[in-house]
Amino acid sequence: MDINKTLRASYEESKRIIREAQVNNKLVLFVGAGVSIDSGMPSWKSAIDEVKHRLGIEEDDYLKIPQYYYDARGKKEYTALMRKIFKYGKPLPIKTVHRKIMQFNASTIITTNYDHLIEQAAEENAEVRQVISCDSDLPYETASKELIKMHGDFEHDNFVLKEDDYLYYASNFKLIENYIKSRVVLVKSF
């Protein structure tokens, strides 16, 4: 068996499936938060390290650290700190990667990002995209393309970051969770 020939064939089949999904308006992209690091957003580690520093702890559980801050300082101070760390309200530059995401012409983009860089890249591309960041956004379809902020956002004060947010995700984002499951079909290759 020629492994290079097999890999090429698998790659070509993947490209064919993606093109078919694009043509049929079924392409769904998942964009992780790391895509915005070059624009100035912190990595998960650096954001949590800042919270650790403020708490003066050495804990390594990245879900518990924000939870500790929330429990110790309360919602108001927690939200203010997270907005500061994640540069809420500060203009950040759109990068090539954001523009490349638009070139896929995906009907649905699902992201864990809190920033607005994908929305700005869509606007720059003269593309109308409905932003869904809370369950109440779902019943009101306003565009044929959508951006699902599965971890919420700062505008709705429903951002997912601390342990309780993950533990209660299914009850806090019932519709979004089920909607994402209905949009995504996982393909496994063996």
C-alpha positions in Angstrom: 0.0 0.0 0.0 1.3 3.4 -1.0 0.7 5.7 2.0 1.3 8.9 0.0 -1.3 7.8 -2.6 -3.8 7.0 0.2 -3.2 10.3 2.0 -3.6 12.3 -1.3 -6.9 10.4 -2.0 -8.1 11.1 1.5 -7.2 14.8 1.1 -8.9 15.1 -2.2 -12.1 13.4 -0.8 -12.1 15.9 2.1 -11.8 18.8 -0.3 -14.7 17.4 -2.4 -16.9 17.1 0.7 -16.1 20.7 1.8 -16.9 22.0 -1.7 -20.1 20.1 -1.8 -21.1 21.5 1.6 -20.3 25.0 0.4 -22.4 24.6 -2.8 -25.3 23.3 -0.7 -25.0 26.0 2.0 -24.3 23.3 4.6 -20.7 24.1 5.5 -20.2 24.6 9.2 -16.8 25.9 10.5 -15.7 25.7 14.1 -13.4 28.6 15.1 -11.6 28.3 18.4 -10.5 31.3 20.5 -6.9 30.9 19.5 -7.6 32.4 16.1 -7.7 35.9 17.7 -4.4 35.7 19.6 -2.5 37.6 16.8 -5.1 40.4 17.2 -4.1 40.9 20.8 -6.6 38.6 22.6 -5.0 36.6 25.4 -4.5 32.8 25.1 -6.5 30.7 27.6 -3.3 30.2 29.6 -2.3 33.8 29.8 -5.8 34.9 30.8 -6.0 32.3 33.6 -2.5 33.2 34.7 -3.6 36.8 35.2 -6.4 35.6 37.4 -4.1 33.2 39.3 -1.7 36.1 39.9 -4.5 38.3 41.3 -5.6 35.5 43.6 -2.0 34.6 44.6 -2.6 30.9 44.0 -0.7 28.1 42.2 -3.8 26.1 41.2 -3.5 24.5 37.7 -7.2 23.7 37.1 -8.1 26.3 34.5 -11.8 26.0 35.1 -11.6 26.4 38.9 -9.4 29.5 38.9 -12.0 31.8 37.4 -14.6 30.1 39.7 -12.4 30.9 42.7 -12.2 34.6 41.7 -16.0 34.7 41.2 -16.6 33.1 44.5 -14.2 35.3 46.3 -15.0 38.7 44.7 -18.5 38.4 43.4 -20.2 38.7 40.0 -19.5 42.5 39.5 -15.8 42.3 40.1 -15.5 39.0 38.2 -17.3 40.4 35.2 -15.2 43.6 35.2 -11.9 41.6 35.4 -12.9 39.3 32.6 -13.9 42.2 30.4 -10.5 43.8 31.1 -8.6 40.6 30.4 -10.5 39.8 27.2 -10.2 43.4 26.0 -14.0 44.0 25.8 -14.7 47.3 24.1 -11.2 47.8 22.8 -10.6 47.9 19.0 -8.6 45.0 17.8 -7.2 44.5 14.3 -8.8 42.0 11.9 -6.0 39.7 10.7 -5.6 37.6 7.6 -7.0 34.5 9.4 -10.3 36.2 10.0 -10.5 37.2 6.3 -9.6 33.6 5.3 -12.5 32.3 7.4 -14.9 34.5 5.3 -13.5 33.0 2.1 -14.9 29.6 3.1 -18.4 31.1 2.6 -19.7 28.8 5.4 -23.4 29.0 6.2 -22.6 28.6 9.9 -19.6 29.6 11.9 -19.5 28.3 15.5 -17.0 30.0 17.8 -15.9 30.1 21.4 -14.6 33.7 20.9 -15.8 36.6 22.9 -14.4 39.2 20.5 -16.1 40.7 17.4 -13.3 40.1 14.9 -15.3 37.5 12.9 -18.3 39.9 12.7 -16.0 42.7 11.6 -14.4 40.5 8.9 -17.9 39.6 7.7 -18.8 43.3 7.5 -15.6 44.1 5.7 -16.6 41.4 3.2 -20.1 43.0 2.8 -21.6 39.8 4.3 -24.7 39.8 6.5 -24.4 37.3 9.3 -26.8 36.8 12.1 -25.0 36.6 15.5 -26.5 34.1 17.9 -25.0 34.3 21.4 -28.0 33.4 23.6 -31.0 31.2 23.3 -33.4 34.1 22.7 -31.5 34.9 19.5 -32.4 31.6 17.8 -36.1 32.1 17.0 -35.4 35.3 15.0 -33.7 34.3 11.7 -32.5 37.5 10.1 -29.9 36.2 7.7 -29.1 33.1 5.7 -25.6 33.0 7.3 -25.0 32.8 11.0 -22.3 33.1 13.6 -23.0 31.1 16.8 -21.1 32.3 19.8 -21.5 29.1 21.8 -19.7 30.5 24.8 -21.9 33.6 24.9 -20.5 37.1 25.0 -20.0 40.1 27.2 -23.0 42.0 25.8 -25.4 39.5 27.2 -23.3 38.9 30.2 -23.5 35.1 29.6 -19.9 34.4 28.8 -18.7 30.8 29.6 -15.4 30.7 31.5 -15.6 29.4 35.0 -16.4 25.9 36.3 -20.1 26.6 37.0 -20.5 27.9 33.4 -19.4 24.6 32.0 -21.2 22.5 34.6 -24.5 24.2 33.8 -23.9 24.8 30.1 -26.7 22.5 29.0 -29.3 24.3 31.1 -28.0 27.8 30.4 -27.7 27.3 26.6 -30.4 24.6 26.0 -31.4 25.8 22.5 -27.9 26.7 21.4 -26.5 23.4 22.5 -29.3 21.5 20.6 -29.1 23.7 17.6 -25.3 23.2 17.3 -25.8 19.4 17.6 -28.4 19.6 14.8 -26.0 21.6 12.5 -22.9 19.5 13.0 -22.4 16.1 11.6 -19.1 14.5 12.6 -17.3 12.5 9.9 -14.9 9.9 11.1 -12.3 8.5 8.8 -10.5 5.3 9.6 
